[in-house]
Amino acid sequence: MRPLVFAANWKMHLGPGEARDYLATFRHAYAPVAGRQVWFFPPAVSLEAVAAGLEHRADLLAGAQDIHWEPKGAFTGAISGPLATQAGARATLIGHSERRHVFGETDEQTGKKVGAALRSELLPVLCVGETLAQREAGETGTVVTRQLEAALGTLATESLDKVTIAYEPVWAIGTGKNATPKDAALVHAEIRAWLKGRNASATRILYGGSVNLKNARELLAEAELDGVLVGGASLDPAGWAELVRTAAA
């Protein structure tokens, strides 16, 4: 079985000092659980502090929220895969809905970033999902498939197996609304079918979108869900420890 992944996207919260305090509380509250991994995606300024705070815990991992596709250069404000790796990252988010819809990131750019992540030996977490208008128009499958093809379509199976996919419907990000477990499972099944067509069986699929302690267990009861990508509910260390500890018990 694929280990469950609980991914915490801190977005633009928690500086280095706050991150160190957070991890001290979290590590005290959460002991390793077999078959369960916890990944943290802090803002870039806190990445090194988080990576240091996760040392000696094989079940915990630090990642970058975004990387540029070039390894270095005149790209003010961006960080590259090699820079993220030097800071202690082992994974990176790619194509989060806020990168796509706030910063204008394109499908083509997500593909470049996936390649850059793999070259830097970072585990790519590719985020895909539809807007409310696309959902109401019955275009969810078309949109998600297009995003998968653009970012992953040229990868060999061995590379696909290193990728994690996060289905995050845009209409559920930070709104308090979430897809029902059945809704999420249907889209995850479409993603799994796309992966099986490329002989990729190890790729994990997460759900993201207003996940909290109340709905996480119900979501993870669906067979195709391999974990969750969580924003706001991951910012409280004690609450996050409780969610990770109990959601799939």
Rosetta blueprint (number, residue, H / E / L):
1 M L
2 R L
3 P L
4 L E
5 V E
6 F E
7 A E
8 A E
9 N E
10 W L
11 K L
12 M L
13 H L
14 L L
15 G L
16 P H
17 G H
18 E H
19 A H
20 R H
21 D H
22 Y H
23 L H
24 A H
25 T H
26 F H
27 R H
28 H H
29 A H
30 Y L
31 A L
32 P L
33 V L
34 A L
35 G L
36 R E
37 Q E
38 V E
39 W E
40 F E
41 F E
42 P L
43 P L
44 A H
45 V H
46 S H
47 L H
48 E H
49 A H
50 V H
51 A H
52 A H
53 G H
54 L L
55 E L
56 H L
57 R L
58 A L
59 D L
60 L E
61 L E
62 A E
63 G E
64 A E
65 Q L
66 D L
67 I L
68 H E
69 W L
70 E L
71 P L
72 K L
73 G L
74 A L
75 F L
76 T L
77 G L
78 A L
79 I L
80 S E
81 G H
82 P H
83 L H
84 A H
85 T H
86 Q H
87 A L
88 G L
89 A L
90 R L
91 A E
92 T E
93 L E
94 I E
95 G L
96 H L
97 S H
98 E H
99 R H
100 R H
101 H H
102 V L
103 F L
104 G L
105 E L
106 T L
107 D H
108 E H
109 Q H
110 T H
111 G H
112 K H
113 K H
114 V H
115 G H
116 A H
117 A H
118 L H
119 R H
120 S L
121 E L
122 L L
123 L E
124 P E
125 V E
126 L E
127 C E
128 V E
129 G L
130 E L
131 T L
132 L H
133 A H
134 Q H
135 R H
136 E H
137 A L
138 G L
139 E L
140 T H
141 G H
142 T H
143 V H
144 V H
145 T H
146 R H
147 Q H
148 L H
149 E H
150 A H
151 A H
152 L H
153 G L
154 T L
155 L L
156 A L
157 T H
158 E H
159 S H
160 L H
161 D L
162 K L
163 V L
164 T E
165 I E
166 A E
167 Y E
168 E L
169 P L
170 V H
171 W H
172 A H
173 I L
174 G L
175 T L
176 G L
177 K L
178 N L
179 A L
180 T L
181 P H
182 K H
183 D H
184 A H
185 A H
186 L H
187 V H
188 H H
189 A H
190 E H
191 I H
192 R H
193 A H
194 W H
195 L H
196 K H
197 G L
198 R L
199 N L
200 A L
201 S L
202 A L
203 T L
204 R E
205 I E
206 L E
207 Y E
208 G E
209 G L
210 S L
211 V L
212 N L
213 L H
214 K H
215 N H
216 A H
217 R H
218 E H
219 L H
220 L H
221 A L
222 E L
223 A L
224 E L
225 L L
226 D L
227 G E
228 V E
229 L E
230 V E
231 G L
232 G H
233 A H
234 S H
235 L L
236 D L
237 P H
238 A H
239 G H
240 W H
241 A H
242 E H
243 L H
244 V H
245 R H
246 T H
247 A L
248 A L
249 A L
